[in-house]
């Protein structure tokens, strides 16, 4: 298990290019299972979760050719479903949440699939109902083996899935992706209402249409899919920049009083993310397709029009992604003013604030979903501490806190950070950060 040793308290400076989007990559990698033809994908981030899913695909029989860094060609002509019954698949399938998305493509193409209960971040309950109920409405039978904690999905007599009207209980991103992929090969028309419409889903739908699918309503929460008999390959699909990582760099720049330029951010896919940071008093400058964050000695949280305390909460796209609330919490610790962070979706995601309090932050954890942060305005700095990364987003948030803190910090369990951030220590050093990876 690795650790980071950080000497914080110094401003950073330089340019950074955001990695490819983690969430889009996991969806697109599962989509390669829908066709026997080759599919080339570029800008794939070299991160833990992606490597784990590619390991699963390789053992399933998918031929993977590396063209260059982040550029791969996939061919899923020959699939070995017996691999899904092995202990090795149980090990890798249980380690990441994204493994559940292989169910839709394999069920649609081959008529059966089995998957373990997926793992991933310990941020609270993450139901599988949106996945399973959607696939059930498309004609799948579902059996759960309680002893092995395994789901078995299959169609009767290996017949095709059949299009259906699906009203989702929640706008689950991975659930929407799984159902869309399955519906592309289902017989007839599928309508998904209350579908997630994040940029990742939009990118997945565009790729599937380029492969021959018929998807209407891209970018909305009402998706129509006309099933086709087969999908072809596609020459090159490029993963878009990771909006969560872009938000992470903005937060890092603000709390460390740094001057950072984030290159080629694809502004049209950022939604309200820039505006949310601006509400925190952070200056952002749009220069062509870049974000430039000038150094600020102080940033003041804006109050609401009725002079009430600012509340920042998560909601389905085009609302604020919950993945950025941990970072905004850390940024608020050195702001001027106060803010209420309301994490609606996951009841364990704010528990990491105990570590921030140990570092000197003024935070009241109201309940598992809400925290009030009283900003220190850089008048009282955070202190270095020994920290443990509980999940990807809390991990990067603690890393950002450590870089702003005075003194030495040690972050353990950094494999959690590596799951979502590519070569983060090397990239930070290019900006002047004093960070050392200790294996």
GICORMO-V372659 format. One line per field, one symbol per residue. phi: phi as a letter, one per 20 degrees, with the letter a starting at -180 (. if undefined). Layout:
phi: ???
This chain:
phi: .ecddcdendfdbqdcdffffgfffffffffffeceefcdcdmffecgffffffffffffofecdeeafmccddbdfdddffgfeefffgffffecfffffffgffffednbacbegfdofedpfcfeggfffffffeoeeccdeffelcdddbdfllfffcgbecdffbefffffffffffffdfendddddmffcggfffffffffffeofcdcnfndecddcefcfbdeebfbddfffffffffffffffffelddcddelelgfeeleggfffffeneeccecldddddffcfbcdffeffemeffddceaggefffffeffffffgffdeeocbdedeeecedfefffgffffeofdcdefagdccdddfelmecffdfbecceebgfffffffffffefeoecddelfgffffccelfffffffeofeccede
